[in-house]
Every structure is written in C-alpha cells, then in structure tokens.
C-alpha cells in the first residue's frame, strides 16, 4: 500500500523522520565519543603527574631517613666518645 505525503496524519512518524533521528543519534554518539577520549587523555595525564609526584616524594623520604639514620649514628658515636673521654679523664 502506497502512502502519499497528503495521506500522512499529524503525529504520524515517517521513514524520513526516523532517518533524521538516526543521523542525529549518530552525531550525538560521535560527540560523546570525543568527550570520552578527551576525558581518558586527561585521566592518563593526571595519573602520570600523580605517579611522578609519588616518585619524587619517595625519593625525598628515602633521603630523609638516610639523614635521620646518619644523625642517630653520629649521636651514638658522640655519646660513646664523651663517655670514653670522661672515664679516661678520671
């Protein structure tokens, strides 16, 4: 059965209407895909910045504990030297 444009009732959906909607949905999906891609790139950038920050913090912490350990060793050596010199002076 052939339907002419003059036979279409108000509110009736045509194939042309469906096609326009499909085209619009495809454009919207493309826009969303671009947004997702940009979000992924930002996420990867943030992860690499975070990893670099963590790496720098760990290196500072390692240096700090080396300094703390050296200070403890020097403190013990000074205490032993002081005790030795005190006993020897008597």
Secondary structure as the mmCIF struct_conf table of DSSP 4:
data_model
#
loop_
_struct_conf.conf_type_id
_struct_conf.id
_struct_conf.beg_label_comp_id
_struct_conf.beg_label_asym_id
_struct_conf.beg_label_seq_id
_struct_conf.end_label_comp_id
_struct_conf.end_label_asym_id
_struct_conf.end_label_seq_id
HELX_RH_3T_P HELX_RH_3T_P1 UNK A 5 UNK A 7
HELX_LH_PP_P HELX_LH_PP_P1 UNK A 8 UNK A 9
TURN_TY1_P TURN_TY1_P1 UNK A 10 UNK A 11
HELX_RH_AL_P HELX_RH_AL_P1 UNK A 15 UNK A 89
#
